Amino acid sequence: MIALTLYTTLGCHLCEQLEALVRQLANQAVVLTAVEISNDDTLMARYAQRIPVLADAEGKELDRGFDVERLAAWLEARGWLDQAALQALMSPPEPEPAKLAYTHNGRRYLG
């Protein structure tokens, strides 16, 4: 299990995005402890311009980790990256096959 700290603030959509990406790219279960920075002047001074910030158990931080490539590199350096999940995330979706025309009751319809 991966234990991480997420420095965040209320209504931070980038923090929500980061949380979802971490859970998607991690190769094991993730436990995130959210720390609200707006309640502490010291945390505000340190993190206000950098959130979302992830910190591992050793205190190593990743700021603005919502960038997939930066997050993937940070997770990989710790042995926590699910390569298949990263590949699936980075691969463009398969195009849907073109729908062909069909005939119904003597009329031709385009798919």
C-alpha positions as CSV (number, residue, x, y, z in Angstrom):
1,M,0.0,0.0,0.0
2,I,1.2,3.5,-0.9
3,A,0.8,6.2,1.8
4,L,0.9,9.7,0.4
5,T,0.1,13.2,1.7
6,L,-1.8,15.6,-0.5
7,Y,-1.5,19.3,0.3
8,T,-4.7,20.8,-0.9
9,T,-7.4,23.4,-0.3
10,L,-11.2,23.4,-0.5
11,G,-12.5,23.4,-4.1
12,C,-9.1,22.6,-5.7
13,H,-10.1,20.9,-9.0
14,L,-6.5,20.3,-9.9
15,C,-6.1,18.4,-6.6
16,E,-9.1,16.2,-7.5
17,Q,-7.6,15.6,-10.9
18,L,-4.2,14.6,-9.3
19,E,-6.0,12.3,-6.8
20,A,-7.7,10.5,-9.7
21,L,-4.5,10.2,-11.7
22,V,-2.5,8.8,-8.7
23,R,-5.1,6.1,-8.1
24,Q,-5.2,5.3,-11.8
25,L,-1.4,5.1,-12.3
26,A,-0.3,3.4,-9.1
27,N,0.5,-0.3,-9.2
28,Q,-1.0,-0.8,-5.7
29,A,-3.6,0.6,-3.4
30,V,-3.1,4.3,-2.5
31,V,-4.0,5.9,0.8
32,L,-4.1,9.7,0.5
33,T,-4.1,11.9,3.6
34,A,-5.4,15.3,2.6
35,V,-3.9,18.3,4.4
36,E,-5.9,21.5,4.2
37,I,-3.4,24.3,3.8
38,S,-5.8,27.2,4.3
39,N,-6.0,26.6,8.0
40,D,-2.3,27.1,8.6
41,D,-0.3,30.3,7.7
42,T,2.9,28.3,7.4
43,L,1.4,25.8,5.0
44,M,-0.2,28.6,3.0
45,A,3.1,30.4,2.6
46,R,4.8,27.1,1.6
47,Y,2.2,25.6,-0.7
48,A,-0.4,28.2,-1.8
49,Q,1.3,28.7,-5.2
50,R,2.3,25.1,-5.7
51,I,-0.8,23.0,-4.9
52,P,-1.6,20.3,-5.5
53,V,1.5,18.8,-3.8
54,L,2.1,15.1,-3.2
55,A,4.5,14.0,-0.5
56,D,5.7,10.4,0.1
57,A,6.5,9.0,3.5
58,E,10.1,10.3,3.3
59,G,8.8,13.8,2.6
60,K,9.9,14.0,-1.0
61,E,7.4,16.2,-2.8
62,L,5.9,16.6,-6.2
63,D,4.2,19.9,-6.9
64,R,1.8,20.4,-9.7
65,G,1.6,16.6,-10.2
66,F,-1.5,16.7,-12.3
67,D,0.9,16.6,-15.3
68,V,0.7,13.0,-16.3
69,E,4.4,12.7,-17.4
70,R,5.7,14.3,-14.3
71,L,3.5,12.2,-12.0
72,A,4.5,9.0,-13.9
73,A,8.2,9.8,-13.5
74,W,7.7,10.5,-9.8
75,L,5.8,7.2,-9.2
76,E,8.3,5.2,-11.4
77,A,11.2,6.5,-9.3
78,R,9.6,4.9,-6.3
79,G,8.6,1.7,-8.0
80,W,4.9,2.5,-7.9
81,L,4.0,3.1,-11.5
82,D,1.7,0.8,-13.4
83,Q,3.2,0.8,-16.9
84,A,0.1,-0.7,-18.5
85,A,-2.1,2.0,-17.0
86,L,0.2,4.7,-18.2
87,Q,0.3,3.2,-21.7
88,A,-3.5,3.0,-21.7
89,L,-3.8,6.6,-20.6
90,M,-1.3,8.0,-23.1
91,S,-2.6,6.0,-26.1
92,P,-5.2,7.7,-28.2
93,P,-8.6,6.0,-28.2
94,E,-9.4,3.6,-31.1
95,P,-11.6,5.3,-33.7
96,E,-15.1,4.0,-33.9
97,P,-15.7,2.1,-37.2
98,A,-17.8,4.0,-39.7
99,K,-21.4,3.1,-39.7
100,L,-22.5,2.0,-43.1
101,A,-25.7,2.8,-44.9
102,Y,-28.6,0.4,-44.6
103,T,-32.0,-0.2,-46.2
104,H,-35.3,-0.4,-44.3
105,N,-38.7,-0.7,-45.9
106,G,-37.3,0.3,-49.3
107,R,-35.6,3.4,-48.0
108,R,-31.8,3.9,-47.7
109,Y,-30.5,5.4,-44.5
110,L,-27.0,6.5,-43.7
111,G,-25.6,5.3,-40.5
